[in-house]
Amino acid sequence: MIPRDSALTAYIEHRDRLLSYANRIVRDRASAEDVVQEAWLRFSARRAEDGPIAQPLAYLYTIVRNLALNWTQRAANHGPVALPEPAMENVAADEPSAERVLYYRD
């Protein structure tokens, strides 16, 4: 595993730049946040027996780039994600509906 404090320091110092980098690729701030978080998890979980990283910052940027490209490819293959519409018709309104107003006027 990478020494925790040096990995965390590199991540914290460059997090905003990593977000900007990922955002340029995925074109969505929330998705960029997810990509950078996943990159941190992969970066910090690297085992020590894999050997030392010569350029940890470049390695972190590579992880972000690869994850962001995978993200955009997956989004392109599956199309845009449609969020469900809130079911507001089941929520009681304070005012009567137009049909009720007409009914009581008659």
ChimeraX attribute file (.defattr): number of C-alpha atoms within 10 A of each C-alpha:
attribute: neighborCount
match mode: 1-to-1
recipient: residues
	/A:1	14
	/A:2	19
	/A:3	12
	/A:4	10
	/A:5	10
	/A:6	12
	/A:7	18
	/A:8	15
	/A:9	11
	/A:10	13
	/A:11	22
	/A:12	12
	/A:13	10
	/A:14	14
	/A:15	16
	/A:16	13
	/A:17	12
	/A:18	23
	/A:19	21
	/A:20	15
	/A:21	18
	/A:22	26
	/A:23	19
	/A:24	13
	/A:25	18
	/A:26	21
	/A:27	14
	/A:28	11
	/A:29	14
	/A:30	11
	/A:31	18
	/A:32	24
	/A:33	18
	/A:34	16
	/A:35	26
	/A:36	27
	/A:37	17
	/A:38	15
	/A:39	24
	/A:40	19
	/A:41	11
	/A:42	13
	/A:43	22
	/A:44	19
	/A:45	13
	/A:46	15
	/A:47	12
	/A:48	11
	/A:49	8
	/A:50	9
	/A:51	10
	/A:52	13
	/A:53	12
	/A:54	8
	/A:55	8
	/A:56	16
	/A:57	15
	/A:58	11
	/A:59	14
	/A:60	21
	/A:61	19
	/A:62	13
	/A:63	19
	/A:64	26
	/A:65	20
	/A:66	13
	/A:67	21
	/A:68	25
	/A:69	16
	/A:70	14
	/A:71	17
	/A:72	15
	/A:73	13
	/A:74	12
	/A:75	13
	/A:76	10
	/A:77	8
	/A:78	9
	/A:79	9
	/A:80	9
	/A:81	7
	/A:82	6
	/A:83	6
	/A:84	6
	/A:85	6
	/A:86	7
	/A:87	7
	/A:88	8
	/A:89	7
	/A:90	7
	/A:91	7
	/A:92	8
	/A:93	9
	/A:94	6
	/A:95	8
	/A:96	9
	/A:97	10
	/A:98	8
	/A:99	9
	/A:100	10
	/A:101	11
	/A:102	9
	/A:103	9
	/A:104	7
	/A:105	7
	/A:106	5
